[in-house]
Amino acid sequence: MKVKGRSNILILGDSTSMSIGVERKMHPFILADRPIWPDDTQIINCSLPGMTSADAAAFMFRHKKEL
């Protein structure tokens, strides 16, 4: 859901981006912890095990209005 004035970062990936188990060592959390984002930035991780680039493109086209 897009909120006026808020920045959204969408992460699409496979199990390497999903961050199950060792969350703070995975790149989505390392990215989120960087002090470079405005306070109202929302990072959304939509990664799924086995997601391919074709799956990610299909996800984007299916949900682009919401995002």
PDB file as gemmi writes it, atoms N, CA and C in Angstrom:
CRYST1    1.000    1.000    1.000  90.00  90.00  90.00 P 1                      
ATOM      1  N   MET A   1       0.843  -1.169   0.000  1.00  0.00           N  
ATOM      2  CA  MET A   1       0.000   0.000   0.000  1.00  0.00           C  
ATOM      3  C   MET A   1       0.889   1.234   0.000  1.00  0.00           C  
ATOM      4  N   LYS A   2       0.639   2.130  -0.925  1.00  0.00           N  
ATOM      5  CA  LYS A   2       1.433   3.347  -1.026  1.00  0.00           C  
ATOM      6  C   LYS A   2       0.869   4.414  -0.101  1.00  0.00           C  
ATOM      7  N   VAL A   3       1.737   4.989   0.700  1.00  0.00           N  
ATOM      8  CA  VAL A   3       1.357   6.061   1.610  1.00  0.00           C  
ATOM      9  C   VAL A   3       2.073   7.322   1.143  1.00  0.00           C  
ATOM     10  N   LYS A   4       1.328   8.408   0.967  1.00  0.00           N  
ATOM     11  CA  LYS A   4       1.914   9.648   0.480  1.00  0.00           C  
ATOM     12  C   LYS A   4       3.037  10.114   1.416  1.00  0.00           C  
ATOM     13  N   GLY A   5       4.180  10.405   0.817  1.00  0.00           N  
ATOM     14  CA  GLY A   5       5.315  10.881   1.587  1.00  0.00           C  
ATOM     15  C   GLY A   5       6.207   9.789   2.145  1.00  0.00           C  
ATOM     16  N   ARG A   6       5.832   8.548   1.984  1.00  0.00           N  
ATOM     17  CA  ARG A   6       6.640   7.446   2.509  1.00  0.00           C  
ATOM     18  C   ARG A   6       7.408   6.795   1.364  1.00  0.00           C  
ATOM     19  N   SER A   7       8.644   6.477   1.603  1.00  0.00           N  
ATOM     20  CA  SER A   7       9.457   5.749   0.638  1.00  0.00           C  
ATOM     21  C   SER A   7       9.345   4.262   0.918  1.00  0.00           C  
ATOM     22  N   ASN A   8       9.148   3.476  -0.117  1.00  0.00           N  
ATOM     23  CA  ASN A   8       9.079   2.023   0.018  1.00  0.00           C  
ATOM     24  C   ASN A   8      10.202   1.387  -0.771  1.00  0.00           C  
ATOM     25  N   ILE A   9      10.851   0.409  -0.178  1.00  0.00           N  
ATOM     26  CA  ILE A   9      11.867  -0.391  -0.850  1.00  0.00           C  
ATOM     27  C   ILE A   9      11.348  -1.806  -0.865  1.00  0.00           C  
ATOM     28  N   LEU A  10      11.214  -2.367  -2.049  1.00  0.00           N  
ATOM     29  CA  LEU A  10      10.691  -3.722  -2.212  1.00  0.00           C  
ATOM     30  C   LEU A  10      11.844  -4.665  -2.530  1.00  0.00           C  
ATOM     31  N   ILE A  11      11.961  -5.731  -1.753  1.00  0.00           N  
ATOM     32  CA  ILE A  11      12.984  -6.747  -1.998  1.00  0.00           C  
ATOM     33  C   ILE A  11      12.290  -7.979  -2.550  1.00  0.00           C  
ATOM     34  N   LEU A  12      12.712  -8.391  -3.735  1.00  0.00           N  
ATOM     35  CA  LEU A  12      12.223  -9.620  -4.355  1.00  0.00           C  
ATOM     36  C   LEU A  12      13.417 -10.545  -4.527  1.00  0.00           C  
ATOM     37  N   GLY A  13      13.274 -11.771  -4.087  1.00  0.00           N  
ATOM     38  CA  GLY A  13      14.385 -12.701  -4.214  1.00  0.00           C  
ATOM     39  C   GLY A  13      13.971 -14.101  -3.821  1.00  0.00           C  
ATOM     40  N   ASP A  14      14.964 -14.971  -3.762  1.00  0.00           N  
ATOM     41  CA  ASP A  14      14.691 -16.366  -3.396  1.00  0.00           C  
ATOM     42  C   ASP A  14      15.047 -16.578  -1.926  1.00  0.00           C  
ATOM     43  N   SER A  15      15.376 -17.786  -1.581  1.00  0.00           N  
ATOM     44  CA  SER A  15      15.633 -18.104  -0.173  1.00  0.00           C  
ATOM     45  C   SER A  15      16.819 -17.338   0.408  1.00  0.00           C  
ATOM     46  N   THR A  16      17.744 -16.872  -0.430  1.00  0.00           N  
ATOM     47  CA  THR A  16      18.875 -16.111   0.094  1.00  0.00           C  
ATOM     48  C   THR A  16      18.458 -14.729   0.582  1.00  0.00           C  
ATOM     49  N   SER A  17      17.331 -14.236   0.107  1.00  0.00           N  
ATOM     50  CA  SER A  17      16.814 -12.939   0.562  1.00  0.00           C  
ATOM     51  C   SER A  17      15.725 -13.087   1.612  1.00  0.00           C  
ATOM     52  N   MET A  18      15.278 -14.308   1.809  1.00  0.00           N  
ATOM     53  CA  MET A  18      14.136 -14.532   2.684  1.00  0.00           C  
ATOM     54  C   MET A  18      14.470 -14.324   4.152  1.00  0.00           C  
ATOM     55  N   SER A  19      15.681 -14.545   4.515  1.00  0.00           N  
ATOM     56  CA  SER A  19      16.207 -14.282   5.854  1.00  0.00           C  
ATOM     57  C   SER A  19      15.523 -15.062   6.964  1.00  0.00           C  
ATOM     58  N   ILE A  20      15.491 -16.362   6.809  1.00  0.00           N  
ATOM     59  CA  ILE A  20      14.947 -17.222   7.865  1.00  0.00           C  
ATOM     60  C   ILE A  20      16.104 -17.753   8.701  1.00  0.00           C  
ATOM     61  N   GLY A  21      16.038 -17.539   9.993  1.00  0.00           N  
ATOM     62  CA  GLY A  21      17.036 -18.104  10.892  1.00  0.00           C  
ATOM     63  C   GLY A  21      18.074 -17.129  11.374  1.00  0.00           C  
ATOM     64  N   VAL A  22      18.888 -16.617  10.489  1.00  0.00           N  
ATOM     65  CA  VAL A  22      19.962 -15.699  10.886  1.00  0.00           C  
ATOM     66  C   VAL A  22      19.666 -14.298  10.337  1.00  0.00           C  
ATOM     67  N   GLU A  23      18.518 -13.775  10.692  1.00  0.00           N  
ATOM     68  CA  GLU A  23      18.014 -12.548  10.091  1.00  0.00           C  
ATOM     69  C   GLU A  23      19.029 -11.410  10.049  1.00  0.00           C  
ATOM     70  N   ARG A  24      19.650 -11.109  11.144  1.00  0.00           N  
ATOM     71  CA  ARG A  24      20.536  -9.943  11.210  1.00  0.00           C  
ATOM     72  C   ARG A  24      21.798 -10.102  10.361  1.00  0.00           C  
ATOM     73  N   LYS A  25      22.045 -11.293   9.846  1.00  0.00           N  
ATOM     74  CA  LYS A  25      23.204 -11.515   8.983  1.00  0.00           C  
ATOM     75  C   LYS A  25      22.820 -11.502   7.506  1.00  0.00           C  
ATOM     76  N   MET A  26      21.543 -11.382   7.192  1.00  0.00           N  
ATOM     77  CA  MET A  26      21.067 -11.423   5.810  1.00  0.00           C  
ATOM     78  C   MET A  26      21.000 -10.008   5.237  1.00  0.00           C  
ATOM     79  N   HIS A  27      21.183  -9.884   3.926  1.00  0.00           N  
ATOM     80  CA  HIS A  27      21.284  -8.554   3.327  1.00  0.00           C  
ATOM     81  C   HIS A  27      20.048  -7.672   3.493  1.00  0.00           C  
ATOM     82  N   PRO A  28      18.801  -8.171   3.559  1.00  0.00           N  
ATOM     83  CA  PRO A  28      17.690  -7.243   3.795  1.00  0.00           C  
ATOM     84  C   PRO A  28      17.800  -6.517   5.134  1.00  0.00           C  
ATOM     85  N   PHE A  29      18.279  -7.205   6.158  1.00  0.00           N  
ATOM     86  CA  PHE A  29      18.426  -6.577   7.470  1.00  0.00           C  
ATOM     87  C   PHE A  29      19.643  -5.663   7.512  1.00  0.00           C  
ATOM     88  N   ILE A  30      20.713  -6.069   6.855  1.00  0.00           N  
ATOM     89  CA  ILE A  30      21.894  -5.202   6.779  1.00  0.00           C  
ATOM     90  C   ILE A  30      21.533  -3.920   6.037  1.00  0.00           C  
ATOM     91  N   LEU A  31      20.772  -4.050   4.958  1.00  0.00           N  
ATOM     92  CA  LEU A  31      20.297  -2.898   4.194  1.00  0.00           C  
ATOM     93  C   LEU A  31      19.420  -1.994   5.060  1.00  0.00           C  
ATOM     94  N   ALA A  32      18.502  -2.585   5.802  1.00  0.00           N  
ATOM     95  CA  ALA A  32      17.579  -1.812   6.651  1.00  0.00           C  
ATOM     96  C   ALA A  32      18.313  -1.090   7.776  1.00  0.00           C  
ATOM     97  N   ASP A  33      19.387  -1.679   8.282  1.00  0.00           N  
ATOM     98  CA  ASP A  33      20.118  -1.087   9.403  1.00  0.00           C  
ATOM     99  C   ASP A  33      21.042   0.058   9.005  1.00  0.00           C  
ATOM    100  N   ARG A  34      21.245   0.249   7.702  1.00  0.00           N  
ATOM    101  CA  ARG A  34      22.116   1.345   7.262  1.00  0.00           C  
ATOM    102  C   ARG A  34      21.464   2.681   7.590  1.00  0.00           C  
ATOM    103  N   PRO A  35      22.192   3.629   8.125  1.00  0.00           N  
ATOM    104  CA  PRO A  35      21.607   4.923   8.507  1.00  0.00           C  
ATOM    105  C   PRO A  35      21.467   5.886   7.325  1.00  0.00           C  
ATOM    106  N   ILE A  36      20.985   5.395   6.191  1.00  0.00           N  
ATOM    107  CA  ILE A  36      20.882   6.218   4.982  1.00  0.00           C  
ATOM    108  C   ILE A  36      19.436   6.506   4.590  1.00  0.00           C  
ATOM    109  N   TRP A  37      18.478   5.873   5.265  1.00  0.00           N  
ATOM    110  CA  TRP A  37      17.079   5.979   4.876  1.00  0.00           C  
ATOM    111  C   TRP A  37      16.355   7.049   5.695  1.00  0.00           C  
ATOM    112  N   PRO A  38      15.442   7.779   5.053  1.00  0.00           N  
ATOM    113  CA  PRO A  38      14.596   8.687   5.831  1.00  0.00           C  
ATOM    114  C   PRO A  38      13.792   7.884   6.857  1.00  0.00           C  
ATOM    115  N   ASP A  39      13.384   8.534   7.932  1.00  0.00           N  
ATOM    116  CA  ASP A  39      12.670   7.842   9.013  1.00  0.00           C  
ATOM    117  C   ASP A  39      11.402   7.145   8.561  1.00  0.00           C  
ATOM    118  N   ASP A  40      10.747   7.652   7.535  1.00  0.00           N  
ATOM    119  CA  ASP A  40       9.482   7.065   7.103  1.00  0.00           C  
ATOM    120  C   ASP A  40       9.646   5.991   6.027  1.00  0.00           C  
ATOM    121  N   THR A  41      10.870   5.516   5.809  1.00  0.00           N  
ATOM    122  CA  THR A  41      11.117   4.481   4.800  1.00  0.00           C  
ATOM    123  C   THR A  41      10.631   3.131   5.300  1.00  0.00           C  
ATOM    124  N   GLN A  42       9.934   2.417   4.427  1.00  0.00           N  
ATOM    125  CA  GLN A  42       9.444   1.076   4.746  1.00  0.00           C  
ATOM    126  C   GLN A  42      10.107   0.090   3.796  1.00  0.00           C  
ATOM    127  N   ILE A  43      10.769  -0.925   4.344  1.00  0.00           N  
ATOM    128  CA  ILE A  43      11.396  -1.971   3.537  1.00  0.00           C  
ATOM    129  C   ILE A  43      10.505  -3.197   3.599  1.00  0.00           C  
ATOM    130  N   ILE A  44      10.072  -3.654   2.422  1.00  0.00           N  
ATOM    131  CA  ILE A  44       9.139  -4.772   2.318  1.00  0.00           C  
ATOM    132  C   ILE A  44       9.873  -5.928   1.645  1.00  0.00           C  
ATOM    133  N   ASN A  45      10.005  -7.041   2.357  1.00  0.00           N  
ATOM    134  CA  ASN A  45      10.690  -8.215   1.825  1.00  0.00           C  
ATOM    135  C   ASN A  45       9.646  -9.223   1.356  1.00  0.00           C  
ATOM    136  N   CYS A  46       9.521  -9.371   0.043  1.00  0.00           N  
ATOM    137  CA  CYS A  46       8.550 -10.302  -0.547  1.00  0.00           C  
ATOM    138  C   CYS A  46       9.249 -11.525  -1.135  1.00  0.00           C  
ATOM    139  N   SER A  47      10.375 -11.890  -0.602  1.00  0.00           N  
ATOM    140  CA  SER A  47      11.144 -13.023  -1.111  1.00  0.00           C  
ATOM    141  C   SER A  47      10.490 -14.350  -0.744  1.00  0.00           C  
ATOM    142  N   LEU A  48      10.651 -15.308  -1.645  1.00  0.00           N  
ATOM    143  CA  LEU A  48      10.131 -16.661  -1.448  1.00  0.00           C  
ATOM    144  C   LEU A  48      11.159 -17.681  -1.906  1.00  0.00           C  
ATOM    145  N   PRO A  49      11.261 -18.816  -1.220  1.00  0.00           N  
ATOM    146  CA  PRO A  49      12.197 -19.845  -1.673  1.00  0.00           C  
ATOM    147  C   PRO A  49      11.853 -20.285  -3.098  1.00  0.00           C  
ATOM    148  N   GLY A  50      12.849 -20.340  -3.949  1.00  0.00           N  
ATOM    149  CA  GLY A  50      12.645 -20.795  -5.319  1.00  0.00           C  
ATOM    150  C   GLY A  50      12.153 -19.728  -6.281  1.00  0.00           C  
ATOM    151  N   MET A  51      12.001 -18.489  -5.817  1.00  0.00           N  
ATOM    152  CA  MET A  51      11.530 -17.422  -6.703  1.00  0.00           C  
ATOM    153  C   MET A  51      12.565 -17.162  -7.795  1.00  0.00           C  
ATOM    154  N   THR A  52      12.113 -17.146  -9.031  1.00  0.00           N  
ATOM    155  CA  THR A  52      12.996 -16.873 -10.172  1.00  0.00           C  
ATOM    156  C   THR A  52      12.805 -15.425 -10.615  1.00  0.00           C  
ATOM    157  N   SER A  53      13.620 -14.978 -11.542  1.00  0.00           N  
ATOM    158  CA  SER A  53      13.448 -13.617 -12.048  1.00  0.00           C  
ATOM    159  C   SER A  53      12.113 -13.475 -12.771  1.00  0.00           C  
ATOM    160  N   ALA A  54      11.648 -14.543 -13.432  1.00  0.00           N  
ATOM    161  CA  ALA A  54      10.328 -14.510 -14.075  1.00  0.00           C  
ATOM    162  C   ALA A  54       9.225 -14.391 -13.021  1.00  0.00           C  
ATOM    163  N   ASP A  55       9.375 -15.088 -11.904  1.00  0.00           N  
ATOM    164  CA  ASP A  55       8.410 -14.977 -10.806  1.00  0.00           C  
ATOM    165  C   ASP A  55       8.396 -13.557 -10.244  1.00  0.00           C  
ATOM    166  N   ALA A  56       9.577 -12.968 -10.083  1.00  0.00           N  
ATOM    167  CA  ALA A  56       9.667 -11.612  -9.544  1.00  0.00           C  
ATOM    168  C   ALA A  56       9.003 -10.610 -10.485  1.00  0.00           C  
ATOM    169  N   ALA A  57       9.221 -10.772 -11.792  1.00  0.00           N  
ATOM    170  CA  ALA A  57       8.581  -9.885 -12.768  1.00  0.00           C  
ATOM    171  C   ALA A  57       7.063 -10.050 -12.721  1.00  0.00           C  
ATOM    172  N   ALA A  58       6.594 -11.281 -12.644  1.00  0.00           N  
ATOM    173  CA  ALA A  58       5.152 -11.532 -12.562  1.00  0.00           C  
ATOM    174  C   ALA A  58       4.574 -10.905 -11.294  1.00  0.00           C  
ATOM    175  N   PHE A  59       5.291 -11.007 -10.187  1.00  0.00           N  
ATOM    176  CA  PHE A  59       4.857 -10.399  -8.926  1.00  0.00           C  
ATOM    177  C   PHE A  59       4.712  -8.882  -9.094  1.00  0.00           C  
ATOM    178  N   MET A  60       5.727  -8.264  -9.711  1.00  0.00           N  
ATOM    179  CA  MET A  60       5.690  -6.816  -9.907  1.00  0.00           C  
ATOM    180  C   MET A  60       4.495  -6.391 -10.761  1.00  0.00           C  
ATOM    181  N   PHE A  61       4.274  -7.085 -11.868  1.00  0.00           N  
ATOM    182  CA  PHE A  61       3.152  -6.726 -12.748  1.00  0.00           C  
ATOM    183  C   PHE A  61       1.815  -6.952 -12.052  1.00  0.00           C  
ATOM    184  N   ARG A  62       1.731  -7.987 -11.252  1.00  0.00           N  
ATOM    185  CA  ARG A  62       0.473  -8.304 -10.557  1.00  0.00           C  
ATOM    186  C   ARG A  62       0.167  -7.294  -9.455  1.00  0.00           C  
ATOM    187  N   HIS A  63       1.198  -6.808  -8.773  1.00  0.00           N  
ATOM    188  CA  HIS A  63       0.991  -5.953  -7.604  1.00  0.00           C  
ATOM    189  C   HIS A  63       1.418  -4.506  -7.776  1.00  0.00           C  
ATOM    190  N   LYS A  64       1.760  -4.073  -8.990  1.00  0.00           N  
ATOM    191  CA  LYS A  64       2.308  -2.734  -9.160  1.00  0.00           C  
ATOM    192  C   LYS A  64       1.363  -1.614  -8.717  1.00  0.00           C  
ATOM    193  N   LYS A  65       0.076  -1.790  -8.852  1.00  0.00           N  
ATOM    194  CA  LYS A  65      -0.869  -0.754  -8.405  1.00  0.00           C  
ATOM    195  C   LYS A  65      -0.850  -0.615  -6.899  1.00  0.00           C  
ATOM    196  N   GLU A  66      -0.712  -1.725  -6.187  1.00  0.00           N  
ATOM    197  CA  GLU A  66      -0.682  -1.700  -4.725  1.00  0.00           C  
ATOM    198  C   GLU A  66       0.636  -1.125  -4.202  1.00  0.00           C  
ATOM    199  N   LEU A  67       1.702  -1.355  -4.958  1.00  0.00           N  
ATOM    200  CA  LEU A  67       3.024  -0.967  -4.495  1.00  0.00           C  
ATOM    201  C   LEU A  67       3.352   0.437  -4.944  1.00  0.00           C  
TER     202      LEU A  67                                                      
END                                                                             
